[in-house]
Structures are given as structure tokens and as C-alpha cells.
């Protein structure tokens, strides 16, 4: 198991960040995290705390952008990369459906019904 990102808050302004990833030595690790996280976000692998996790991801993103020297450039890059990933996900979904599969999406906190086999 690897720690993607661990954020600990010791006080009002004392945040500490830990990760097992070193993007300088392995840039592909970031791509793997993006792919894995997006897959987990599309499936029931979330763990039931989706709303809180999304809120914290967005809070960290806003904090990062607020101290960024090129905020508009980073927003543009995030928009472009996430749009590309969204397009690829939609194309994969269409391919699954074209081959006879079925894709059902559930909103955050909504558990799929129990199915008997």
C-alpha cells in the first residue's frame, strides 16, 4: 500500500503533507494515480465518504491555486487535462455499451442495490 496523499492538521495553520510518491524520479506514477483515482471515483470503491473527500480535494486545490504564481495557466492546464480524461472515459463507456455491457452511475453517497447471484 502506498500513501497517495496524507494531510494532517495539527492546528489552525499547521498542516503537514506526506506521500510515498516521488514525481521527479517516476513521472508515470502521477499518471497512474490519476487513472486509478478516476476509476475509483466512478465505481463503488469510494468507501462511503465521497462528499467529505471531494470537499477536501477541492479545498486543497483552491489553496494551491491561491498561492500559485501562474494561477490562470494552472487552471487552463487542469481544464485541458481533465477534459481529455473525461472524453476518454466517455469513449470507454460508449465502447462498453456498444459491446453489450451496461454502465450505471450512482451519485456520491448512493450505494448500488444488492444483487443476488
C-alpha positions in Angstrom: 0.0 0.0 0.0 1.2 3.5 -0.8 0.2 6.8 0.7 -1.0 9.0 -2.2 -1.5 12.0 0.0 -1.8 12.2 3.7 -2.8 15.6 5.1 -2.6 16.2 8.9 -3.8 19.3 10.6 -2.1 20.0 13.9 -3.5 23.5 14.5 -5.3 26.3 12.7 -2.3 26.9 10.4 -0.1 23.8 10.9 -0.7 21.4 8.0 1.7 18.6 7.2 1.7 16.6 4.0 3.1 13.1 3.4 3.2 11.0 0.2 5.1 7.9 -0.9 5.4 9.2 -4.5 8.4 11.0 -6.0 7.2 12.6 -9.3 10.8 13.6 -10.1 12.1 10.0 -10.2 8.9 8.5 -11.6 6.6 10.9 -13.5 4.5 8.0 -14.7 3.4 7.4 -11.1 1.3 10.6 -11.3 -0.5 9.3 -14.4 -1.1 6.0 -12.6 -2.6 7.9 -9.6 -4.9 10.0 -11.9 -6.1 6.9 -13.7 -6.6 4.9 -10.5 -8.3 7.7 -8.7 -10.7 8.5 -11.5 -11.6 4.8 -11.8 -12.3 4.6 -8.0 -14.4 7.8 -8.3 -16.6 6.1 -10.9 -17.1 2.9 -9.0 -18.3 1.7 -5.6 -14.6 1.7 -4.4 -15.0 5.2 -2.8 -15.8 3.9 0.7 -18.8 6.0 1.6 -17.1 9.3 2.4 -17.3 10.8 -1.1 -18.8 14.2 -0.1 -16.1 14.8 2.5 -13.3 13.6 0.3 -14.4 15.8 -2.7 -14.8 18.8 -0.4 -11.2 18.3 0.9 -9.8 17.8 -2.6 -11.4 21.0 -3.7 -10.2 22.9 -0.6 -6.6 21.8 -1.3 -6.9 22.7 -4.9 -8.2 26.2 -4.1 -5.4 26.6 -1.5 -2.9 25.6 -4.1 -4.2 27.9 -6.7 -4.3 30.8 -4.3 -0.5 30.6 -3.8 0.3 29.7 -7.4 2.4 32.2 -9.5 0.6 31.3 -12.7 -3.0 30.6 -11.5 -4.6 31.1 -14.9 -2.0 28.8 -16.5 -2.6 26.0 -14.0 -6.4 26.3 -14.3 -6.1 26.1 -18.1 -3.9 23.0 -17.7 -6.3 21.4 -15.2 -9.2 22.1 -17.5 -7.5 20.7 -20.6 -6.2 17.6 -18.9 -9.5 16.8 -17.1 -11.4 17.4 -20.3 -9.2 14.9 -22.1 -9.7 12.4 -19.3 -13.4 12.9 -19.3 -13.5 12.4 -23.1 -11.5 9.2 -22.8 -13.8 7.9 -20.0 -16.9 8.7 -22.1 -15.5 6.9 -25.1 -14.6 3.9 -23.0 -18.2 3.9 -21.6 -19.6 4.0 -25.1 -17.4 1.1 -26.2 -18.5 -1.0 -23.2 -22.1 -0.3 -24.1 -21.5 -0.9 -27.8 -20.2 -4.4 -26.9 -23.4 -5.1 -24.9 -22.2 -4.1 -21.5 -24.1 -1.8 -19.2 -22.7 1.2 -17.3 -24.7 2.6 -14.4 -23.6 5.6 -12.5 -24.5 6.5 -8.9 -24.2 9.9 -7.2 -21.9 10.4 -4.2 -23.2 8.5 -1.2 -25.6 6.4 -3.2 -24.9 2.7 -2.8 -25.9 0.4 -5.6 -28.6 -2.1 -4.9 -27.6 -5.5 -3.5 -27.7 -8.1 -6.3 -28.2 -11.8 -5.8 -26.2 -14.1 -7.9 
